[in-house]
Amino acid sequence: MTIAFTPPHEDREHLRTLAEHLAQAGGQVEILFGEGTQAQRITLTPLLAKLLQTSLQELGAGHTVALVTTEEEVTPARAARLLGVSRPHVVNTLLQTGEIPYRMVGKHHRIAVADLLAYQTECAQRHAAADALSQLSEDLDLYAAEYKATLK
């Protein structure tokens, strides 16, 4: 199941304000439903509070937020949109090399959302490691030393 939410322009400021309040609340968030003696107070779990805060930030920025279950399967075109790459790259590189598992339905590829999320997490970890290594090289001035060695 996928549900997408696109914020109306007039609601964005209010959504940003709610996200800021949630961020300031830290881990303890309570919501009051109803009024007077009929009101009910519900405490959000930290996970739910973070999900709500992140969603409100994105909606407040005017972005569409989609809620996708990990059991869902998507087409290569949809996978490409989720990953921010082209459909041919998904099919010809990521699927055919085995980087992302898939199954065939007739002649059509189907990719589990859970596998896409795992791939995204792995990519983010690789990029973070490469960034850290690059920063370390800069801190140790290795680029300059290697460049000077090529000039000799």
C-alpha positions as CSV (number, residue, x, y, z in Angstrom):
1,M,0.0,0.0,0.0
2,T,1.3,3.5,-0.9
3,I,-0.3,6.7,0.2
4,A,1.0,10.1,-0.8
5,F,0.4,13.4,0.9
6,T,1.0,16.7,-0.8
7,P,0.6,19.8,1.4
8,P,-1.5,22.7,0.3
9,H,0.6,25.8,0.1
10,E,-1.4,27.6,2.8
11,D,-0.7,24.9,5.4
12,R,3.1,24.8,5.0
13,E,3.9,27.4,7.7
14,H,1.7,25.7,10.2
15,L,3.4,22.3,9.4
16,R,6.8,23.8,9.9
17,T,5.8,25.2,13.2
18,L,4.4,21.9,14.4
19,A,7.7,20.2,13.3
20,E,9.7,22.7,15.3
21,H,7.5,22.1,18.4
22,L,8.0,18.4,18.1
23,A,11.8,18.8,17.7
24,Q,11.9,21.0,20.9
25,A,9.8,18.4,22.8
26,G,12.5,15.8,22.6
27,G,11.5,12.3,23.3
28,Q,8.4,12.9,25.4
29,V,5.4,14.0,23.2
30,E,1.8,13.9,24.3
31,I,-1.3,14.7,22.2
32,L,-4.6,15.8,23.6
33,F,-7.7,14.6,21.8
34,G,-11.0,16.3,22.4
35,E,-12.0,19.0,24.9
36,G,-13.0,19.3,28.5
37,T,-13.8,16.2,30.5
38,Q,-14.0,14.1,27.4
39,A,-10.3,14.9,26.5
40,Q,-7.9,12.0,26.2
41,R,-4.1,12.3,26.5
42,I,-2.0,10.0,24.5
43,T,1.8,9.7,24.7
44,L,3.6,9.0,21.4
45,T,6.4,6.5,21.3
46,P,9.8,8.0,20.3
47,L,9.6,6.3,16.9
48,L,6.2,7.7,16.2
49,A,7.2,11.2,17.4
50,K,10.3,11.1,15.0
51,L,8.1,9.8,12.1
52,L,5.6,12.6,12.7
53,Q,8.4,15.3,13.1
54,T,10.2,14.2,9.9
55,S,6.9,14.0,7.9
56,L,5.9,17.5,9.1
57,Q,9.4,18.9,8.2
58,E,9.1,17.5,4.6
59,L,5.5,18.6,4.2
60,G,6.3,22.0,5.6
61,A,9.0,22.3,2.9
62,G,6.3,21.6,0.3
63,H,7.5,18.1,-0.5
64,T,5.1,15.2,-1.1
65,V,5.5,12.5,1.5
66,A,4.7,8.9,0.6
67,L,4.0,6.2,3.1
68,V,5.1,2.9,1.5
69,T,4.9,-0.5,3.2
70,T,8.0,-2.7,2.9
71,E,6.0,-5.7,1.7
72,E,5.1,-3.8,-1.4
73,E,6.7,-4.5,-4.7
74,V,7.4,-1.9,-7.3
75,T,8.3,-1.6,-11.0
76,P,11.7,-0.6,-12.2
77,A,10.3,2.8,-13.1
78,R,9.0,3.4,-9.6
79,A,12.2,2.0,-8.1
80,A,14.1,4.5,-10.2
81,R,12.0,7.4,-9.0
82,L,12.5,6.3,-5.3
83,L,16.3,6.0,-5.8
84,G,16.7,9.1,-8.0
85,V,18.2,7.3,-10.9
86,S,17.0,6.3,-14.4
87,R,14.9,3.2,-15.1
88,P,17.6,1.7,-17.5
89,H,20.2,2.1,-14.7
90,V,17.9,0.1,-12.3
91,V,17.3,-2.7,-14.8
92,N,20.7,-2.8,-16.6
93,T,23.0,-2.2,-13.6
94,L,21.3,-2.7,-10.3
95,L,19.1,-5.7,-11.1
96,Q,21.3,-7.5,-13.7
97,T,24.4,-7.3,-11.5
98,G,22.5,-8.6,-8.5
99,E,23.0,-5.4,-6.4
100,I,19.2,-5.4,-5.8
101,P,17.2,-8.7,-5.8
102,Y,14.1,-8.9,-7.9
103,R,11.6,-11.4,-9.3
104,M,10.0,-11.7,-12.6
105,V,6.2,-11.6,-13.1
106,G,5.9,-12.8,-16.7
107,K,8.3,-10.5,-18.6
108,H,8.2,-7.8,-15.9
109,H,10.6,-7.1,-13.1
110,R,9.3,-6.6,-9.6
111,I,11.4,-5.2,-6.7
112,A,10.6,-5.4,-3.0
113,V,10.5,-2.0,-1.3
114,A,12.4,-3.6,1.6
115,D,15.3,-4.5,-0.8
116,L,15.3,-0.9,-2.2
117,L,15.5,0.5,1.4
118,A,18.4,-1.9,2.2
119,Y,20.2,-0.8,-1.0
120,Q,19.7,2.9,-0.1
121,T,21.0,2.3,3.4
122,E,24.1,0.4,2.1
123,C,24.8,3.3,-0.4
124,A,24.4,5.9,2.3
125,Q,26.9,4.0,4.5
126,R,29.4,3.6,1.6
127,H,29.1,7.4,0.8
128,A,29.6,8.3,4.5
129,A,32.7,6.1,4.7
130,A,34.1,7.6,1.5
131,D,33.4,11.1,2.8
132,A,35.2,10.3,6.0
133,L,38.2,8.8,4.2
134,S,38.3,11.9,1.9
135,Q,38.2,14.2,4.9
136,L,40.9,12.3,6.7
137,S,43.1,12.5,3.5
138,E,42.6,16.3,3.5
139,D,43.3,16.6,7.2
140,L,46.6,14.7,6.7
141,D,47.4,16.8,3.7
142,L,47.8,13.6,1.6
143,Y,46.5,15.2,-1.6
144,A,49.1,17.9,-1.6
145,A,51.9,15.5,-0.9
146,E,50.8,13.2,-3.7
147,Y,50.5,16.2,-6.1
148,K,54.0,17.5,-5.2
149,A,55.4,14.0,-5.8
150,T,54.0,14.0,-9.4
151,L,55.7,17.3,-10.1
152,K,59.2,15.9,-9.5
